[in-house]
Amino acid sequence: MLFGSIVYAQNKPSPTPAPQRPVQQTGQPQQQAQAPRQASMDLLEYGVQIKPEPRLLVIMAALDAAGFDPTPKGEEPSVFRAQLRRDLANLDTDLRQRLNSFFERNKLRAVEGREPTAAEQAARYVTLAYAIGSAPGFEEPARALDLPAGLLEVLDFATLVREFYRKSGIDERMPSYLRAYQAEGDRLRRSTAATVYGVASYLHTRPITTTIERVAAKPPAGDKRKKDAPVIYTTREHDRRFFVVPDLLAAPGTINFRVIADDYYVIVPFCEETKRFCYGRDNNPASPDVRRAYIQYVVDPLVVRFNRDISARKEQLKQLLDARTAAGASVSPDVFLMVGRSLVTAIDVRLDEATRLEALSREATAKLEKNTDTAKRAEVVKELETARAAVTDEAIARLAEGYENGATLAFYFAEQLRGVEASGFDVTNSLADMISSFDPARETRRLEEADAARKRAVIARKARAVEGNNATAGNSLPNAALVKKLIEVDGLLKLKNYAAAEERLLALLREFPGESRVFFALAETANLSARDATDEMVRDQRLNKAFTNYRNAVREAPADADRCLLVRAHEAMGRILEFLDREAEAVKEFDAAIGINDQTCGSYRDAVEAKKRLSQSK
């Protein structure tokens, strides 16, 4: 709930819906207005669904019974895993032994002294979950050479899964298990929407969510046409879907990505936020892996749409692939795959680079506005130039790594995307020209041209790694204590124990005077409790308390404060003022949120939508 918002600088705080409009009371000091409606993005329009996969749940439960345990050394198993083990305590001993024997017999072995990770051990079973049929049959596919890599090795596990499903009683517990999974999925919703919005906005496009298949039509019964009569074709439409799948039993920290026909699956593991930073949960930004997967979902049908343009440059594309093969690289000879990989890599790198550069510019602008000293302003400008150069070097290094792995047009597409960014036109309008205009001779020199920047990026990476290790070793004890206590407060809020949460936070404020994050937590606590108030006067008192503490959070925020926390604070104050019919003041708060100009924050879009709504109501 609040933990991400008040702890991490990368957060995208989630708006709290305002209370419903009450019946106006005589003598009430402020007239009530209709509650603002929370702006939300319809993920379905972008092909996205967030939902658990029952087959995956059963497979991973059976794998746990087989002895698979991805819990990091020295940590306790997650709450859900511990509950599952209690539920399976009386599992048939013989079945448990056979599950364990299969798992041990088919374990991946060490290669050159490197032991496979828990995520690598589980990956084949994740693939199996999407290859078998649904419960209770869990029918496995026919054995074939074109099955995904590693699947054949564990295909017989499906037989044990069927028996596990019958004997474990998991079918009776599935509804409660799936509710837990869906609750985890709900915590991924805001970050997923932000990722989808970011990709679509950057490319100025929407994904293709349907595909048309051309199939031979079966002749009607009794048709007496000759055998050599021309075949009649018809078309069949398929939905293209992008699933974000929560997995409470996955190995921590590793996202699995599978593409099956027109369906794309991103399997996101459970993360214990009291032990590590958790991408995608609540207000935290989504993992870069989720963004890259969604970019692929957007790009793949574009490669199909422009297949004729690609075919027209097939020889030139083959030259680039042959050059990589001659250099000793192992790359696919498929030119369509190469174009797709290149475009995905370029979009991913450029989107990340553009976001980082924009953030640096905002930060530098804020510093310049606060400084009038010429020497200090010059120092800010110099720091900005150095930081921008480092970001650009890192982008070049990532493009070079993609190039070496077969994305041989990554540099070219990245350059072309700069023009798309500036124009604001749909990227699909430019793809045909991009494909027809590349110079194979120039593209073969890319690695040589990028060598110096790449070396600088490698040095910078090593320096960041050392700095990160030192920072971890010297972690600020007061800040660590604050984080721990804010997590405890978050637990109270989940239980709607607002009084205890406020008591803890007031104590924290005495311990950490003027701490912006504590003020923000107090504001969120009051705002949440106002939603549950049945008495209008109590509700208004809590809203006023929330407003005051949001204002305190903004006032006490340090120079390096989380920008999304500030956006959220201004947006929340605007909603409260709008609810209290103080629309002119509300617009000022929405303007303040928009003025911070961080479009990665979920509350930024909510503020834009709220201001638009107020403008239209006049």
C-alpha positions as CSV (number, residue, x, y, z in Angstrom):
1,M,0.0,0.0,0.0
2,L,2.2,2.9,1.3
3,F,5.6,1.2,1.5
4,G,6.6,1.7,-2.1
5,S,5.4,5.3,-2.0
6,I,7.3,6.4,1.1
7,V,10.5,4.4,0.8
8,Y,11.8,4.2,-2.8
9,A,12.8,7.0,-5.0
10,Q,11.7,5.1,-8.1
11,N,8.1,4.9,-7.1
12,K,5.0,5.7,-9.0
13,P,2.5,6.3,-6.2
14,S,-1.1,5.1,-6.6
15,P,-4.0,7.4,-6.2
16,T,-6.5,6.9,-3.5
17,P,-10.1,7.3,-4.8
18,A,-12.0,10.1,-3.1
19,P,-15.0,9.3,-1.0
20,Q,-18.4,9.2,-2.5
21,R,-20.5,12.3,-2.7
22,P,-22.6,12.8,0.5
23,V,-26.0,14.4,0.9
24,Q,-25.4,18.1,1.7
25,Q,-26.1,19.0,5.3
26,T,-27.5,22.3,6.5
27,G,-24.9,24.4,8.2
28,Q,-22.0,22.4,6.8
29,P,-19.1,24.8,6.3
30,Q,-18.2,23.5,2.8
31,Q,-20.5,22.3,0.1
32,Q,-19.8,18.7,-1.1
33,A,-19.1,18.0,-4.8
34,Q,-19.3,14.8,-6.7
35,A,-16.4,12.5,-6.0
36,P,-13.7,12.6,-8.7
37,R,-13.5,9.4,-10.7
38,Q,-10.1,7.7,-10.6
39,A,-8.6,7.7,-14.1
40,S,-7.6,4.3,-15.2
41,M,-6.2,2.8,-18.3
42,D,-8.1,0.0,-20.0
43,L,-5.3,-2.6,-20.4
44,L,-7.6,-4.8,-22.5
45,E,-7.5,-2.2,-25.3
46,Y,-3.7,-2.7,-25.4
47,G,-4.0,-6.5,-25.4
48,V,-3.0,-6.9,-21.8
49,Q,-4.6,-9.1,-19.1
50,I,-3.3,-9.7,-15.6
51,K,-4.5,-13.1,-14.4
52,P,-3.2,-16.3,-12.7
53,E,-2.6,-19.5,-14.7
54,P,-4.1,-22.6,-12.8
55,R,-1.8,-25.0,-14.7
56,L,1.3,-23.1,-13.6
57,L,0.0,-23.1,-10.0
58,V,-0.5,-26.9,-10.0
59,I,2.9,-27.6,-11.7
60,M,4.8,-25.4,-9.3
61,A,3.0,-26.9,-6.3
62,A,3.9,-30.4,-7.5
63,L,7.5,-29.2,-8.0
64,D,7.6,-27.9,-4.4
65,A,6.3,-31.3,-3.2
66,A,9.1,-32.8,-5.3
67,G,11.7,-31.0,-3.3
68,F,12.3,-27.8,-5.3
69,D,12.9,-25.0,-3.0
70,P,14.0,-21.6,-4.4
71,T,14.0,-19.8,-1.1
72,P,17.3,-18.0,-0.7
73,K,19.7,-19.4,1.9
74,G,19.1,-18.0,5.4
75,E,15.5,-16.9,4.6
76,E,12.2,-18.3,5.5
77,P,9.8,-19.5,2.8
78,S,7.1,-17.1,1.7
79,V,3.8,-17.1,3.5
80,F,2.1,-18.8,0.6
81,R,4.7,-21.5,0.2
82,A,4.6,-22.2,3.9
83,Q,0.8,-22.5,3.7
84,L,1.0,-24.8,0.7
85,R,3.4,-27.1,2.5
86,R,1.1,-27.3,5.5
87,D,-1.7,-28.2,3.1
88,L,0.4,-30.9,1.5
89,A,1.8,-32.3,4.7
90,N,-0.2,-35.5,4.4
91,L,0.5,-36.1,0.7
92,D,0.9,-39.7,-0.3
93,T,4.4,-40.7,0.7
94,D,5.0,-42.9,-2.4
95,L,3.8,-40.1,-4.7
96,R,6.1,-37.6,-3.0
97,Q,9.0,-39.9,-3.4
98,R,8.3,-40.4,-7.1
99,L,8.0,-36.7,-7.6
100,N,11.3,-36.2,-5.9
101,S,13.0,-39.0,-7.9
102,F,11.8,-37.4,-11.2
103,F,13.0,-34.0,-10.2
104,E,16.4,-35.2,-9.0
105,R,16.9,-37.4,-12.0
106,N,16.2,-34.6,-14.4
107,K,18.0,-31.8,-12.6
108,L,20.3,-29.5,-14.7
109,R,23.9,-30.3,-13.9
110,A,26.8,-27.9,-13.3
111,V,28.6,-26.7,-16.4
112,E,32.3,-25.8,-16.1
113,G,31.9,-25.6,-12.3
114,R,28.8,-23.3,-12.4
115,E,25.7,-24.6,-10.7
116,P,22.4,-23.8,-12.3
117,T,20.2,-21.3,-10.5
118,A,16.8,-22.2,-9.0
119,A,15.2,-20.1,-11.8
120,E,17.0,-22.2,-14.4
121,Q,15.9,-25.4,-12.8
122,A,12.3,-24.3,-12.8
123,A,12.3,-22.8,-16.4
124,R,11.5,-26.1,-18.1
125,Y,8.6,-26.8,-15.8
126,V,7.2,-23.3,-16.5
127,T,7.3,-24.2,-20.2
128,L,5.6,-27.5,-19.4
129,A,2.7,-25.7,-17.7
130,Y,1.9,-23.9,-20.9
131,A,2.3,-27.0,-23.1
132,I,-0.1,-29.3,-21.2
133,G,-3.9,-29.2,-21.2
134,S,-6.1,-27.9,-18.4
135,A,-7.2,-29.8,-15.2
136,P,-7.9,-32.5,-14.5
137,G,-6.4,-34.2,-17.6
138,F,-3.3,-32.1,-18.1
139,E,-2.8,-33.8,-21.4
140,E,0.8,-33.5,-22.6
141,P,1.5,-32.6,-26.3
142,A,2.7,-35.3,-28.7
143,R,6.5,-35.7,-28.7
144,A,8.1,-33.8,-31.6
145,L,11.4,-32.3,-32.5
146,D,9.9,-28.8,-32.7
147,L,8.9,-28.7,-29.0
148,P,10.6,-25.9,-27.0
149,A,14.1,-26.6,-25.8
150,G,14.2,-28.6,-22.6
151,L,10.5,-29.5,-22.7
152,L,11.1,-33.1,-23.8
153,E,13.3,-33.7,-20.8
154,V,10.4,-33.0,-18.3
155,L,7.4,-34.0,-20.4
156,D,6.7,-37.1,-18.4
157,F,6.3,-35.0,-15.3
158,A,2.7,-34.4,-16.6
159,T,1.8,-37.9,-15.7
160,L,2.9,-37.3,-12.1
161,V,1.0,-34.0,-12.1
162,R,-2.2,-35.7,-13.0
163,E,-1.8,-38.1,-10.0
164,F,-0.8,-35.2,-7.8
165,Y,-3.9,-33.3,-8.7
166,R,-6.1,-36.3,-7.8
167,K,-4.5,-37.2,-4.6
168,S,-3.3,-33.9,-3.0
169,G,-6.7,-32.3,-2.6
170,I,-5.4,-29.2,-4.4
171,D,-8.5,-29.0,-6.6
172,E,-10.6,-28.1,-3.5
173,R,-8.1,-25.4,-2.4
174,M,-7.7,-23.9,-5.9
175,P,-10.3,-21.2,-5.4
176,S,-8.5,-19.8,-2.3
177,Y,-5.1,-20.2,-4.0
178,L,-6.3,-18.4,-7.1
179,R,-7.7,-15.6,-5.0
180,A,-4.2,-15.1,-3.4
181,Y,-2.7,-15.2,-6.9
182,Q,-5.2,-12.6,-8.2
183,A,-4.5,-10.4,-5.2
184,E,-0.8,-10.5,-6.2
185,G,-1.8,-9.7,-9.8
186,D,-3.7,-6.7,-8.6
187,R,-0.6,-5.4,-7.0
188,L,1.1,-5.5,-10.5
189,R,-1.7,-3.6,-12.2
190,R,-0.4,0.0,-11.8
191,S,3.2,-0.7,-12.8
192,T,1.9,-2.7,-15.8
193,A,-0.3,0.1,-16.9
194,A,2.6,2.6,-16.6
195,T,4.8,0.3,-18.7
196,V,2.2,-0.2,-21.4
197,Y,1.4,3.5,-21.4
198,G,5.1,4.4,-21.6
199,V,5.8,2.1,-24.6
200,A,2.6,3.2,-26.5
201,S,3.4,6.8,-25.9
202,Y,7.0,6.6,-27.0
203,L,6.0,4.8,-30.2
204,H,2.9,6.9,-30.7
205,T,1.0,3.8,-31.6
206,R,-1.3,1.1,-30.3
207,P,-0.5,-2.6,-30.6
208,I,-2.1,-4.9,-33.1
209,T,-4.4,-7.0,-31.0
210,T,-5.9,-9.2,-33.6
211,T,-4.4,-11.3,-36.4
212,I,-6.0,-12.7,-39.5
213,E,-5.3,-16.3,-40.6
214,R,-6.0,-17.5,-44.1
215,V,-7.2,-21.1,-44.1
216,A,-8.7,-23.5,-46.7
217,A,-12.4,-23.7,-46.4
218,K,-13.9,-27.2,-46.1
219,P,-16.3,-28.0,-49.0
220,P,-19.9,-28.6,-47.8
221,A,-21.1,-32.2,-47.4
222,G,-22.2,-33.6,-50.7
223,D,-20.1,-31.3,-52.7
224,K,-19.3,-33.0,-56.1
225,R,-16.6,-30.7,-57.4
226,K,-13.7,-32.2,-59.1
227,K,-10.6,-33.1,-57.1
228,D,-8.5,-30.6,-59.1
229,A,-10.9,-27.8,-58.5
230,P,-9.3,-24.6,-57.0
231,V,-9.2,-24.4,-53.3
232,I,-11.4,-21.8,-51.7
233,Y,-9.9,-19.9,-48.8
234,T,-11.5,-18.1,-45.9
235,T,-10.1,-16.0,-43.1
236,R,-10.1,-16.5,-39.4
237,E,-9.5,-13.8,-36.8
238,H,-7.4,-14.5,-33.6
239,D,-6.9,-12.3,-30.6
240,R,-3.3,-11.4,-29.7
241,R,-3.0,-11.3,-26.0
242,F,-0.3,-10.2,-23.5
243,F,-0.7,-11.9,-20.1
244,V,1.0,-10.8,-16.9
245,V,0.9,-13.9,-14.7
246,P,1.7,-13.7,-11.0
247,D,3.5,-16.7,-9.6
248,L,3.7,-17.1,-5.8
249,L,5.9,-20.2,-6.1
250,A,8.5,-19.0,-8.6
251,A,12.2,-18.5,-8.0
252,P,12.6,-14.9,-6.7
253,G,13.9,-12.3,-9.0
254,T,13.6,-14.0,-12.3
255,I,10.9,-13.3,-14.9
256,N,10.0,-16.0,-17.4
257,F,8.7,-15.0,-20.8
258,R,6.9,-17.4,-23.2
259,V,5.4,-16.8,-26.6
260,I,2.8,-19.4,-27.7
261,A,1.2,-18.7,-31.0
262,D,-0.5,-15.3,-30.6
263,D,-0.3,-15.3,-26.8
264,Y,2.6,-13.7,-24.8
265,Y,3.1,-14.7,-21.2
266,V,5.2,-12.8,-18.7
267,I,5.5,-14.8,-15.5
268,V,6.3,-12.5,-12.6
269,P,7.6,-14.1,-9.4
270,F,6.5,-13.2,-5.9
271,C,8.9,-10.8,-4.2
272,E,9.2,-10.2,-0.4
273,E,9.5,-6.5,-0.2
274,T,10.7,-6.5,3.4
275,K,13.9,-8.2,2.1
276,R,14.5,-6.6,-1.3
277,F,13.3,-4.0,-3.8
278,C,10.4,-5.5,-5.7
279,Y,9.9,-4.4,-9.2
280,G,6.3,-4.0,-10.3
281,R,4.5,-4.4,-6.9
282,D,2.2,-1.6,-5.8
283,N,3.9,1.7,-6.7
284,N,7.2,0.3,-7.8
285,P,8.2,0.5,-11.5
286,A,7.9,-2.6,-13.5
287,S,10.9,-4.7,-14.3
288,P,12.8,-3.8,-17.5
289,D,12.1,-7.4,-18.6
290,V,8.3,-6.7,-18.6
291,R,8.9,-3.6,-20.7
292,R,11.0,-5.5,-23.2
293,A,8.5,-8.3,-23.4
294,Y,5.7,-5.8,-24.2
295,I,7.8,-4.1,-26.8
296,Q,8.2,-7.5,-28.5
297,Y,4.5,-8.0,-28.4
298,V,4.1,-4.6,-30.2
299,V,6.9,-5.3,-32.7
300,D,6.2,-8.9,-33.8
301,P,3.1,-8.1,-35.9
302,L,4.8,-5.1,-37.4
303,V,7.5,-7.4,-38.8
304,V,4.7,-9.5,-40.4
305,R,2.9,-6.4,-41.8
306,F,6.1,-5.1,-43.4
307,N,7.4,-8.6,-44.6
308,R,7.4,-7.5,-48.2
309,D,9.7,-4.5,-47.4
310,I,12.0,-6.8,-45.5
311,S,12.0,-9.4,-48.3
312,A,13.0,-6.7,-50.7
313,R,16.2,-6.1,-48.7
314,K,16.8,-9.8,-48.0
315,E,20.2,-9.9,-49.7
316,Q,21.5,-6.8,-47.8
317,L,20.2,-8.2,-44.5
318,K,21.9,-11.5,-45.2
319,Q,25.2,-9.7,-45.7
320,L,25.0,-8.4,-42.2
321,L,24.2,-11.8,-40.7
322,D,27.0,-13.4,-42.7
323,A,29.4,-10.8,-41.4
324,R,28.4,-11.7,-37.8
325,T,28.8,-15.5,-38.6
326,A,32.2,-14.8,-40.1
327,A,33.2,-13.0,-36.9
328,G,32.4,-16.2,-35.0
329,A,29.0,-15.2,-33.6
330,S,26.2,-17.7,-33.4
331,V,23.2,-15.9,-34.9
332,S,20.0,-17.0,-36.5
333,P,20.0,-16.8,-40.4
334,D,16.3,-15.7,-40.3
335,V,16.3,-12.1,-41.6
336,F,12.7,-11.5,-40.3
337,L,13.9,-12.5,-36.8
338,M,16.9,-10.3,-37.1
339,V,14.8,-7.2,-38.0
340,G,12.4,-8.0,-35.1
341,R,15.2,-8.3,-32.6
342,S,16.9,-5.2,-33.9
343,L,13.8,-3.1,-33.5
344,V,13.0,-4.5,-30.1
345,T,16.5,-3.8,-28.9
346,A,16.5,-0.3,-30.4
347,I,13.2,0.7,-28.9
348,D,14.1,-0.7,-25.4
349,V,17.4,1.1,-25.3
350,R,16.2,4.4,-26.8
351,L,13.2,4.5,-24.5
352,D,15.4,3.9,-21.4
353,E,18.0,6.4,-22.6
354,A,15.4,9.1,-23.4
355,T,13.8,8.6,-20.0
356,R,17.1,8.9,-18.2
357,L,18.2,11.9,-20.1
358,E,14.9,13.7,-19.4
359,A,15.2,12.9,-15.7
360,L,18.7,14.4,-15.7
361,S,17.6,17.5,-17.4
362,R,14.7,18.0,-14.9
363,E,17.1,17.5,-12.0
364,A,19.6,20.0,-13.4
365,T,16.8,22.5,-14.1
366,A,15.6,22.3,-10.6
367,K,19.2,22.9,-9.3
368,L,19.7,25.8,-11.6
369,E,16.5,27.5,-10.5
370,K,17.6,27.3,-6.9
371,N,21.1,28.6,-7.6
372,T,22.1,32.2,-8.5
373,D,25.8,31.7,-8.0
374,T,27.6,31.6,-11.4
375,A,30.2,29.1,-10.3
376,K,27.7,26.7,-8.8
377,R,25.5,27.0,-11.9
378,A,28.5,26.2,-14.1
379,E,29.2,23.2,-11.9
380,V,25.6,22.0,-12.4
381,V,25.9,22.3,-16.1
382,K,29.2,20.4,-16.2
383,E,27.7,17.6,-14.0
384,L,24.8,17.4,-16.4
385,E,27.0,17.0,-19.4
386,T,29.1,14.3,-17.7
387,A,26.0,12.4,-16.6
388,R,24.4,12.7,-20.1
389,A,27.5,11.4,-21.7
390,A,27.6,8.4,-19.3
391,V,23.9,7.6,-20.2
392,T,24.7,7.8,-23.9
393,D,27.7,5.5,-23.5
394,E,25.6,2.9,-21.7
395,A,23.0,3.0,-24.4
396,I,25.7,2.5,-27.1
397,A,27.1,-0.4,-25.1
398,R,23.7,-2.1,-24.9
399,L,23.1,-1.6,-28.6
400,A,26.5,-3.2,-29.2
401,E,25.7,-6.2,-27.1
402,G,22.4,-6.6,-29.0
403,Y,24.3,-6.3,-32.3
404,E,26.7,-9.1,-31.3
405,N,23.7,-11.3,-30.5
406,G,22.1,-10.9,-33.9
407,A,20.3,-7.5,-33.7
408,T,22.5,-6.1,-36.5
409,L,20.2,-3.2,-37.3
410,A,19.9,-2.1,-33.6
411,F,22.2,0.9,-34.1
412,Y,20.4,2.0,-37.3
413,F,16.9,1.7,-35.8
414,A,18.0,3.6,-32.7
415,E,19.1,6.5,-34.8
416,Q,15.9,6.4,-36.8
417,L,13.8,6.4,-33.7
418,R,15.2,9.8,-32.7
419,G,13.3,11.3,-35.6
420,V,10.1,9.5,-34.6
421,E,10.5,10.9,-31.1
422,A,10.8,14.4,-32.4
423,S,8.0,14.1,-35.0
424,G,5.3,12.6,-32.7
425,F,4.1,10.4,-35.6
426,D,3.1,6.7,-35.3
427,V,6.3,4.6,-35.7
428,T,4.5,2.4,-38.2
429,N,4.3,5.3,-40.7
430,S,8.1,5.3,-40.9
431,L,9.0,1.6,-40.8
432,A,8.8,1.0,-44.6
433,D,11.2,3.9,-45.2
434,M,13.5,2.7,-42.4
435,I,13.8,-0.7,-43.8
436,S,14.4,0.5,-47.4
437,S,17.1,3.1,-46.4
438,F,19.8,1.3,-44.4
439,D,23.3,1.0,-45.8
440,P,24.8,-2.5,-45.2
441,A,28.3,-1.1,-45.5
442,R,27.7,1.4,-42.7
443,E,26.0,-1.2,-40.5
444,T,29.0,-3.5,-40.7
445,R,31.2,-0.8,-39.1
446,R,29.0,-0.2,-36.1
447,L,30.9,-2.2,-33.5
448,E,34.2,-0.5,-34.5
449,E,32.6,3.0,-34.2
450,A,31.1,2.1,-30.8
451,D,34.2,0.7,-29.3
452,A,35.4,3.7,-27.4
453,A,32.0,4.5,-25.9
454,R,31.5,0.8,-25.0
455,K,34.8,0.7,-23.1
456,R,33.8,3.8,-21.1
457,A,30.5,2.2,-20.3
458,V,32.2,-1.0,-19.1
459,I,34.5,1.0,-16.8
460,A,31.4,2.9,-15.5
461,R,29.6,-0.3,-14.8
462,K,32.5,-1.6,-12.7
463,A,32.6,1.6,-10.8
464,R,28.9,1.5,-10.1
465,A,29.2,-2.1,-8.9
466,V,32.0,-1.1,-6.5
467,E,30.0,2.0,-5.3
468,G,26.9,-0.2,-4.8
469,N,28.8,-2.6,-2.7
470,N,30.3,0.2,-0.6
471,A,26.8,1.8,-0.2
472,T,25.4,-1.5,0.9
473,A,28.2,-2.1,3.4
474,G,27.8,1.4,4.8
475,N,24.0,1.5,4.8
476,S,22.6,4.4,6.9
477,L,21.3,2.9,10.1
478,P,18.7,5.6,10.8
479,N,17.3,5.3,7.2
480,A,17.2,1.5,7.5
481,A,15.3,1.8,10.8
482,L,12.8,4.2,9.2
483,V,12.2,1.9,6.3
484,K,11.6,-1.1,8.6
485,K,9.1,0.9,10.7
486,L,7.3,2.2,7.7
487,I,6.9,-1.4,6.5
488,E,5.3,-2.3,9.8
489,V,2.9,0.6,9.4
490,D,2.0,-0.6,5.9
491,G,1.0,-3.9,7.5
492,L,-1.4,-2.1,9.8
493,L,-3.0,-0.2,6.9
494,K,-3.6,-3.4,5.0
495,L,-5.6,-4.5,8.1
496,K,-7.4,-1.1,8.1
497,N,-6.1,-0.5,11.6
498,Y,-5.8,3.3,11.0
499,A,-5.6,4.3,14.6
500,A,-2.6,2.1,15.4
501,A,-1.0,3.2,12.1
502,E,-1.4,6.9,13.0
503,E,0.0,6.3,16.5
504,R,3.1,4.6,15.1
505,L,3.6,7.4,12.5
506,L,3.3,10.2,15.1
507,A,5.9,8.4,17.1
508,L,8.1,8.1,14.0
509,L,7.7,11.9,13.4
510,R,9.1,12.5,16.9
511,E,12.0,10.1,16.1
512,F,12.6,11.6,12.6
513,P,11.5,15.2,12.9
514,G,10.5,16.8,9.6
515,E,10.8,13.5,7.6
516,S,8.8,14.0,4.4
517,R,8.0,10.3,4.0
518,V,6.4,10.2,7.4
519,F,4.2,13.2,6.6
520,F,3.2,11.5,3.4
521,A,2.4,8.3,5.2
522,L,0.2,10.2,7.7
523,A,-1.6,11.8,4.8
524,E,-2.3,8.5,3.1
525,T,-3.5,7.0,6.4
526,A,-5.9,9.9,6.9
527,N,-7.1,9.7,3.3
528,L,-7.7,5.9,3.5
529,S,-9.5,6.2,6.8
530,A,-11.8,9.0,5.3
531,R,-13.0,6.5,2.7
532,D,-14.3,4.2,5.4
533,A,-15.9,7.0,7.5
534,T,-19.7,6.8,7.7
535,D,-20.1,10.2,9.4
536,E,-19.7,13.1,7.1
537,M,-18.1,15.4,9.7
538,V,-15.6,12.7,10.7
539,R,-14.8,12.1,7.0
540,D,-14.2,15.8,6.4
541,Q,-11.9,16.1,9.4
542,R,-9.9,13.2,8.1
543,L,-9.7,14.7,4.6
544,N,-8.5,18.0,6.1
545,K,-5.9,16.1,8.1
546,A,-4.8,14.3,5.0
547,F,-4.5,17.6,3.1
548,T,-2.4,19.2,5.8
549,N,0.0,16.3,5.9
550,Y,0.3,16.1,2.1
551,R,1.2,19.8,2.3
552,N,3.8,19.1,5.0
553,A,5.3,16.3,2.9
554,V,5.8,18.7,0.0
555,R,7.2,21.4,2.2
556,E,9.7,19.2,4.0
557,A,10.8,17.3,0.9
558,P,14.6,17.4,0.4
559,A,16.1,18.4,-3.0
560,D,16.6,14.7,-4.0
561,A,13.1,13.7,-3.0
562,D,11.1,11.1,-4.9
563,R,9.4,13.2,-7.7
564,C,6.6,10.7,-7.9
565,L,5.9,11.2,-4.2
566,L,5.6,14.9,-4.8
567,V,3.3,14.4,-7.9
568,R,1.1,12.1,-5.8
569,A,0.9,14.6,-3.0
570,H,-0.2,17.5,-5.2
571,E,-2.6,15.2,-7.1
572,A,-4.2,14.0,-3.9
573,M,-4.5,17.5,-2.6
574,G,-6.2,18.4,-5.8
575,R,-8.7,15.6,-5.5
576,I,-9.6,16.6,-1.9
577,L,-10.1,20.2,-2.9
578,E,-12.2,19.1,-5.9
579,F,-14.3,17.0,-3.6
580,L,-14.8,20.0,-1.3
581,D,-16.0,22.1,-4.3
582,R,-12.9,24.3,-4.2
583,E,-12.2,23.8,-7.9
584,A,-10.0,26.8,-8.5
585,E,-7.6,25.6,-5.8
586,A,-7.8,22.1,-7.0
587,V,-6.7,23.1,-10.5
588,K,-3.6,24.8,-8.9
589,E,-2.7,21.5,-7.2
590,F,-3.2,19.5,-10.4
591,D,-1.1,22.1,-12.3
592,A,1.6,21.7,-9.6
593,A,1.6,17.9,-10.2
594,I,1.7,18.3,-13.9
595,G,4.5,21.0,-13.6
596,I,6.8,18.4,-12.0
597,N,6.7,16.9,-15.5
598,D,7.5,13.3,-14.7
599,Q,5.2,11.2,-17.0
600,T,6.5,8.0,-15.5
601,C,4.4,8.7,-12.4
602,G,1.0,7.2,-12.4
603,S,-0.4,10.2,-10.6
604,Y,0.9,12.5,-13.4
605,R,-1.7,11.1,-15.8
606,D,-4.4,11.2,-13.1
607,A,-3.7,14.9,-12.6
608,V,-3.9,15.6,-16.3
609,E,-7.2,13.7,-16.5
610,A,-8.6,15.5,-13.5
611,K,-7.6,19.0,-14.8
612,K,-9.2,18.1,-18.2
613,R,-12.4,17.0,-16.4
614,L,-12.6,20.2,-14.4
615,S,-12.1,22.3,-17.6
616,Q,-14.9,20.5,-19.4
617,S,-17.3,21.0,-16.5
618,K,-17.1,24.7,-16.6
